[in-house]
Amino acid sequence: MYNGMLEAMTKAGRSRTSHGQVVDEVGMAIVSGEFPIGNILPGDAELALRFKVSRTVLREAMKTLAAKGLVVPKARIGTRVTDRQYWNMFDSDILTWHFECGVSEEFLLHLYDIRLAFEPAAAALAAERAEPEEIDGLQDLAEALGNREHTTESLAIADLRFHLALANATRNPFMRTLGSLIKAALVGAFKMSNAPADARKLAEVRDSHMAIVEAIAVRDPKLARTAMEKVILVGRDRARATFAASLAG
């Protein structure tokens, strides 16, 4: 399990209210299969008793889960768990619940597919639009990836900060909303990795991310796109290797 700092970053913004706790627990139960797809959820009275909340809080939580595509109310029947095709997979809670329940190699590779579709384009946009101070910030973040004192966890946090800062540097609000997806992919890869952050790996990670920054700094969208693609493909290969090793073990 991942710990401390990374957990705090990934759970930032998640509500600690009664409403938020119900959404979190029911959402997890749906994603894990405790409440199977197609089934009707237990009634309001049973759920209100289980979570020790009022029916008003429970109904508001169900509205939130419906907005995420996880459930749909049926008149005179109850609240049904929807098919996965209706789930909003860009929703940060849904992504977090998947990783907390444990994901398959296929699921993680799907995330890399989406990263390959969007992040190289984000790097190209940053090459066109990033302000000088944003480029300086990206350079500092890339340089920090090579810190020899990194643990696996602190490296994951540094990597996450770089990619989120780059998304912000696009000045495109749609790219910024991809932060939850990027976060899920990077945190998921961290949770599966048992390899220490050795000096050679740290140097490689720093250099590959610095190549992105250098392309942005010279305002070369094509080069920035290519450099980002390389970073994501390397990450995908490592994820595959991790799954292969776990199966072999």
C-alpha positions in Angstrom: 0.0 0.0 0.0 1.1 3.5 -0.7 1.4 5.8 2.3 1.5 9.3 3.8 2.3 12.1 1.4 1.1 10.4 -1.8 -2.1 9.3 -0.2 -2.8 12.8 1.0 -2.2 14.2 -2.5 -4.5 11.7 -4.2 -7.3 12.2 -1.6 -7.1 15.9 -1.6 -10.5 17.4 -2.1 -12.4 14.3 -1.2 -15.2 15.2 1.2 -15.1 14.1 4.9 -18.8 15.0 5.4 -21.5 12.4 6.0 -22.5 12.9 2.4 -19.0 12.4 1.1 -18.4 9.3 3.2 -21.6 7.6 1.9 -20.6 8.5 -1.7 -17.2 7.0 -1.1 -18.3 3.8 0.6 -21.2 3.0 -1.8 -19.0 4.0 -4.8 -16.3 1.6 -3.6 -18.9 -1.1 -3.0 -20.1 -0.7 -6.6 -16.7 -0.7 -8.2 -15.5 -3.7 -6.1 -18.6 -5.7 -7.1 -20.1 -5.8 -3.6 -23.1 -4.2 -5.2 -23.1 -5.9 -8.6 -23.9 -4.3 -11.9 -27.6 -4.6 -12.7 -28.6 -5.2 -9.1 -30.9 -3.0 -7.0 -29.2 -1.3 -4.1 -30.6 -2.0 -0.6 -33.5 0.3 0.4 -33.1 3.7 1.9 -33.9 2.5 5.4 -31.2 -0.3 5.3 -28.6 2.0 3.8 -29.4 4.9 6.2 -29.0 2.4 9.1 -25.7 1.0 7.7 -24.1 4.4 7.3 -25.8 6.1 10.3 -27.1 9.0 8.2 -30.4 10.6 7.6 -32.5 9.7 4.5 -31.9 13.2 3.2 -28.1 12.7 3.3 -28.5 9.3 1.7 -30.7 10.6 -1.2 -28.2 13.4 -1.9 -25.4 10.8 -2.0 -27.4 8.8 -4.5 -27.8 11.9 -6.7 -24.0 12.3 -6.6 -23.5 8.7 -7.6 -26.1 9.0 -10.4 -24.3 12.1 -11.7 -21.1 9.9 -11.9 -23.1 7.4 -13.9 -22.9 4.6 -11.3 -26.6 4.3 -10.5 -29.9 5.1 -11.9 -33.2 5.5 -9.9 -36.1 3.3 -11.1 -39.6 4.4 -10.1 -41.3 1.8 -7.8 -38.2 -0.4 -8.2 -35.3 1.2 -6.5 -31.8 2.4 -7.4 -30.1 0.1 -9.9 -26.3 -0.2 -10.5 -25.6 0.7 -14.1 -23.4 -1.0 -16.6 -19.8 0.1 -16.7 -20.3 1.7 -20.1 -22.2 4.5 -18.3 -19.6 5.2 -15.7 -17.7 8.5 -16.0 -14.2 7.1 -16.1 -12.7 10.6 -16.1 -14.2 11.1 -12.6 -11.4 11.3 -10.0 -13.4 9.3 -7.4 -14.2 6.5 -9.8 -10.6 6.2 -10.9 -9.4 6.2 -7.2 -12.0 3.5 -6.3 -10.7 1.3 -9.1 -7.1 1.5 -7.8 -8.2 1.0 -4.2 -10.0 -2.1 -5.3 -7.1 -3.3 -7.4 -6.8 -3.0 -11.2 -6.0 -5.3 -14.0 -3.2 -4.9 -16.6 -5.9 -4.1 -19.2 -7.3 -1.3 -17.1 -3.9 0.3 -16.6 -3.0 0.0 -20.2 -6.3 1.7 -21.1 -5.2 4.6 -19.0 -1.9 4.8 -20.9 -3.9 4.8 -24.1 -5.7 7.9 -23.0 -2.5 9.5 -21.7 -1.0 8.9 -25.2 -4.0 10.5 -26.8 -3.9 13.7 -24.7 -0.6 14.4 -22.9 1.6 14.7 -26.1 -0.9 17.2 -27.3 -0.7 19.0 -24.0 3.1 19.2 -24.3 2.7 20.7 -27.8 0.2 23.3 -26.5 2.6 24.2 -23.7 5.3 24.8 -26.2 3.1 27.3 -27.9 1.5 28.9 -24.8 3.5 28.5 -21.6 4.7 31.7 -19.9 8.4 32.0 -19.2 7.8 31.6 -15.5 5.9 28.4 -16.1 8.7 27.0 -18.2 11.1 27.8 -15.4 8.8 26.0 -13.0 8.7 22.9 -15.3 12.5 23.0 -15.5 12.8 23.0 -11.7 10.3 20.1 -11.4 12.1 18.1 -14.0 15.4 18.7 -12.3 13.9 17.6 -9.0 13.1 14.2 -10.5 16.8 13.4 -10.4 17.2 14.0 -6.7 19.3 11.0 -5.4 17.5 11.0 -2.1 14.1 10.1 -3.7 12.2 7.2 -2.4 9.8 5.4 -4.7 7.0 7.4 -3.2 8.6 10.8 -3.3 9.6 10.2 -6.9 6.0 9.4 -7.8 4.9 12.7 -6.1 7.6 14.7 -8.0 6.5 13.0 -11.3 2.9 13.8 -10.6 3.7 17.5 -9.9 5.5 17.8 -13.2 2.7 16.4 -15.3 0.0 18.4 -13.5 2.1 21.6 -14.0 2.5 20.9 -17.7 -1.3 20.4 -18.0 -1.8 23.8 -16.4 0.8 25.4 -18.7 -1.4 24.5 -21.8 -3.9 27.2 -20.6 -6.6 24.9 -21.9 -9.3 24.1 -19.2 -10.1 20.8 -20.8 -6.5 19.7 -20.5 -6.5 20.8 -16.9 -9.4 18.5 -16.1 -7.3 15.5 -17.2 -5.3 15.9 -14.0 -7.4 13.3 -12.2 -6.6 10.8 -15.0 -2.9 11.5 -14.9 -2.9 11.3 -11.1 -4.7 7.9 -11.2 -2.2 6.5 -13.8 0.9 7.6 -11.9 -0.4 6.6 -8.5 -1.5 3.3 -9.8 1.9 2.6 -11.3 3.5 3.6 -8.0 1.2 1.2 -6.0 2.3 -1.7 -8.1 6.0 -1.0 -8.1 8.3 -2.5 -5.6 11.5 -1.3 -7.3 13.6 1.2 -5.4 14.4 4.6 -7.0 18.0 3.8 -8.0 20.5 6.4 -9.2 20.4 5.3 -12.9 16.6 5.3 -13.0 16.5 8.7 -11.4 18.9 10.1 -14.0 16.8 8.6 -16.8 13.6 10.0 -15.5 15.1 13.4 -15.0 16.6 13.5 -18.5 13.4 12.3 -20.3 11.3 15.0 -18.6 14.0 17.6 -19.1 13.8 16.8 -22.8 10.1 17.8 -22.7 11.0 21.1 -21.0 13.8 21.9 -23.4 11.4 21.4 -26.4 8.8 23.7 -24.7 11.5 26.3 -24.0 12.5 26.5 -27.7 8.8 26.6 -28.7 9.0 23.4 -30.7 5.5 21.7 -30.4 6.5 18.7 -32.5 9.6 18.0 -30.5 7.6 18.4 -27.2 5.0 16.0 -28.4 7.6 13.4 -29.3 9.4 13.8 -26.0 6.2 13.3 -24.0 5.2 10.3 -26.1 8.6 8.7 -25.1 8.0 9.3 -21.4 4.5 7.7 -21.5 5.7 4.7 -23.6 8.5 4.0 -21.1 6.0 4.2 -18.3 3.7 1.8 -20.1 6.5 -0.7 -20.7 7.4 -0.6 -17.0 3.8 -1.2 -16.0 3.7 -4.2 -18.3 7.0 -5.5 -16.8 5.5 -5.1 -13.3 2.5 -7.2 -14.2 4.6 -9.8 -15.9 6.9 -10.1 -12.8 3.9 -10.4 -10.5 2.5 -13.3 -12.6 5.9 -15.0 -12.7 6.2 -14.7 -9.0 
